[in-house]
């Protein structure tokens, strides 16, 4: 009966489908980012996305399109700075600062927040349209397929980039591809959990999985499971408790991390 209540509304069905695609994207990319000590890159790109959203709303262009373009540009910018011997954290900080400053300036020129920008900042999964579902699904599938195709190469550069370079792998291409996939993941997740919580949902499933997993494959498996459970239980809590869906999803993800930590300690 509870399940029937949950699925009788079309907006909840759309929210669940979009959320599951977001969970897959965030958990897959998050494993590679966390293990490469790039956990904060999601935060940096989320702030570039905020600048892109503000740019779209200021100019009248589709906000999702301008956010996608600026976020990919920010990801490429981070990669370019790293190639110029700028440390990863410094490169992320540069992009973070630029994106936030651009967003603040454009919002001030537009005389404050509007409803659309506010929903992107904090997530509005319950207002996801059918078109949004198609966009989220398409971008999510791009991320999943790309990770599947380049799995071995991404695994190699994650654990030993120098050895991968010596073996002849196109390191620059693979790193750039990972940055672009991260940008796509941020855009996918933005509509569901919001700009302010994107980084949390990329990182939490992976750190949860690392408490339980004994291999890289099992880390990916546990991360995906944790992300999917976060979406299902977070949406359920949002529906029945009338709370923000994005915040509920991330809170469930945080609870799963605490639970996994306790299990590891007992084990």
C-alpha positions in Angstrom: 0.0 0.0 0.0 2.8 2.4 0.9 4.6 1.6 -2.4 1.4 2.1 -4.3 0.9 5.5 -2.7 4.4 6.5 -3.6 4.1 5.6 -7.3 0.6 6.8 -8.0 1.8 10.3 -8.9 3.6 11.0 -12.2 5.9 13.5 -10.6 7.2 10.9 -8.1 7.8 8.5 -11.0 9.7 11.1 -12.9 11.7 12.1 -9.7 12.6 8.4 -9.0 13.8 7.8 -12.6 15.9 11.0 -12.7 17.2 10.2 -9.2 18.4 6.7 -10.1 20.3 8.0 -13.2 21.9 10.7 -11.0 22.8 8.0 -8.4 24.6 5.9 -11.1 26.5 8.8 -12.5 27.6 10.3 -9.2 28.7 7.0 -7.7 30.7 5.8 -10.7 32.5 9.1 -11.2 32.9 9.6 -7.5 35.0 6.4 -7.1 37.6 7.7 -9.5 37.6 11.2 -8.1 37.9 10.2 -4.5 40.7 7.7 -5.1 42.6 10.3 -7.1 42.2 12.9 -4.3 40.0 15.1 -6.4 37.0 14.9 -4.1 36.5 18.7 -4.1 36.4 19.0 -7.9 32.6 18.5 -7.8 32.3 21.5 -5.6 34.5 23.7 -7.9 32.5 22.7 -11.0 29.2 23.1 -9.2 30.1 26.8 -8.5 31.0 27.2 -12.2 27.6 25.7 -13.0 26.1 28.3 -10.7 27.8 31.0 -12.8 26.6 29.4 -16.0 23.0 29.2 -14.7 23.1 32.9 -13.8 24.6 33.7 -17.2 21.7 31.9 -18.9 19.1 33.6 -16.9 20.7 37.0 -17.4 21.1 36.7 -21.2 17.8 34.8 -21.8 19.6 31.7 -23.0 18.5 28.2 -21.8 20.1 28.0 -18.3 20.9 24.3 -18.5 22.7 24.8 -21.8 24.9 27.7 -20.5 25.6 25.8 -17.3 26.7 22.7 -19.3 29.0 24.8 -21.5 30.6 26.8 -18.6 31.0 23.6 -16.5 32.7 21.8 -19.3 34.9 24.9 -19.8 35.7 24.9 -16.1 36.6 21.2 -16.2 39.0 21.8 -19.1 40.4 24.8 -17.3 41.2 22.7 -14.3 42.9 20.2 -16.5 44.9 22.9 -18.3 46.1 24.5 -15.0 47.2 21.0 -13.8 49.2 20.6 -17.0 50.9 23.9 -16.2 52.1 22.5 -12.9 49.4 24.1 -10.8 48.4 21.8 -8.0 45.0 20.2 -8.2 43.6 21.9 -5.1 44.8 25.3 -6.4 43.3 24.7 -9.8 40.0 23.8 -8.3 40.1 26.9 -6.1 40.7 29.1 -9.1 37.7 27.7 -10.9 35.6 27.7 -7.7 36.3 31.4 -7.2 35.7 32.4 -10.8 32.4 30.6 -11.0 31.1 31.9 -7.7 32.2 35.5 -8.6 30.6 35.3 -12.0 27.3 34.0 -10.5 27.2 36.7 -7.8 27.9 39.5 -10.3 25.2 38.3 -12.7 22.7 37.8 -9.9 23.3 41.3 -8.7 22.9 42.7 -12.2 19.6 40.8 -12.5 18.5 42.3 -9.2 18.4 39.1 -7.1 17.4 35.5 -7.3 14.4 34.2 -9.2 12.5 31.0 -8.6 14.3 29.0 -11.3 17.8 29.9 -10.0 16.7 29.1 -6.5 15.5 25.7 -7.5 18.8 24.9 -9.2 20.7 25.9 -6.1 18.8 23.7 -3.7 17.4 21.1 -6.1 13.9 20.6 -7.2 13.5 16.9 -8.0 9.8 16.9 -7.4 9.3 19.5 -10.1 11.3 17.4 -12.7 9.5 17.5 -16.0 9.4 14.8 -18.7 11.9 16.8 -20.7 14.2 17.0 -17.7 14.1 13.2 -17.3 15.2 12.7 -20.9 18.1 15.1 -20.5 19.2 13.6 -17.2 18.9 10.1 -18.6 20.8 11.0 -21.8 23.7 12.7 -19.9 23.7 9.9 -17.3 24.0 7.2 -20.0 26.9 9.1 -21.6 28.7 8.9 -18.2 27.9 5.2 -17.6 28.9 4.1 -21.1 32.1 6.2 -21.1 33.1 4.7 -17.7 32.4 1.2 -19.0 34.4 1.7 -22.2 37.4 3.3 -20.6 37.2 1.4 -17.3 40.6 -0.3 -17.5 42.4 2.9 -18.6 40.7 5.0 -15.9 41.6 2.3 -13.3 45.2 2.4 -14.4 45.6 6.2 -14.2 43.8 6.2 -10.9 46.3 4.0 -9.1 49.6 4.7 -11.1 49.5 7.5 -13.6 53.2 7.5 -14.2 53.2 3.8 -15.0 50.2 4.3 -17.3 52.1 7.1 -19.1 55.2 4.9 -19.5 53.0 2.2 -20.9 51.9 4.5 -23.7 48.3 5.3 -22.6 47.1 8.8 -23.7 47.1 10.3 -20.2 46.2 13.8 -21.3 43.1 12.5 -23.2 42.0 10.3 -20.3 42.4 13.0 -17.7 40.5 15.4 -19.9 37.8 12.8 -20.5 37.4 12.3 -16.8 37.1 16.1 -16.2 34.4 16.3 -18.9 32.5 13.3 -17.4 32.7 15.0 -14.0 31.2 18.2 -15.5 28.4 16.1 -17.1 27.8 14.4 -13.7 27.5 17.8 -12.0 24.9 19.0 -14.5 23.0 15.8 -14.2 23.0 15.9 -10.4 22.3 19.7 -10.2 18.6 19.3 -11.1 18.1 16.7 -8.4 20.2 17.6 -5.3 21.0 21.2 -6.2 24.3 23.0 -6.9 25.1 23.3 -3.1 24.9 19.5 -2.5 26.3 18.1 -5.8 29.8 17.5 -4.3 28.4 15.7 -1.3 26.4 13.3 -3.4 29.5 12.6 -5.5 31.7 11.9 -2.5 29.5 10.2 0.1 28.6 7.0 -1.7 32.3 6.4 -2.4 33.6 7.0 1.1 30.7 4.8 2.3 31.8 2.0 0.0 35.4 2.3 1.1 34.3 1.4 4.7 33.0 -2.0 3.4 34.8 -2.9 0.2 37.9 -5.1 -0.2 38.6 -4.5 -3.9 38.1 -1.8 -6.5 35.2 -3.6 -8.1 33.4 -4.0 -4.8 34.0 -0.4 -4.1 32.2 0.6 -7.3 29.4 -1.9 -6.4 28.9 -0.7 -2.9 29.1 3.0 -4.0 26.3 2.4 -6.6 24.2 0.6 -4.1 24.7 3.3 -1.5 23.7 6.0 -4.0 20.6 4.1 -5.2 19.5 3.5 -1.6 20.0 7.2 -0.8 17.8 8.2 -3.7 15.0 5.7 -2.9 14.9 6.4 0.9 15.5 10.1 0.5 12.6 10.5 -2.0 10.4 8.4 0.3 11.2 10.6 3.3 10.7 13.7 1.2 7.3 12.5 0.1 5.9 11.4 3.5 7.6 14.0 5.7 7.2 16.9 3.2 10.9 17.9 3.3 13.3 19.0 0.6 14.2 16.0 -1.6 17.8 17.0 -2.3 18.6 17.5 1.3 16.8 14.3 2.3 18.8 12.3 -0.3 22.2 13.6 0.9 21.2 13.1 4.6 20.4 9.5 3.9 23.8 9.2 2.1 25.4 10.6 5.2 23.6 8.2 7.5 24.7 5.3 5.3 28.3 6.5 5.7 27.9 6.5 9.5 26.3 3.1 9.4 29.1 1.7 7.3 31.7 3.2 9.6 30.1 1.5 12.6 30.0 -1.9 10.7 33.7 -1.5 9.8 34.6 -0.7 13.4 32.7 -3.8 14.7 34.1 -6.0 12.0 
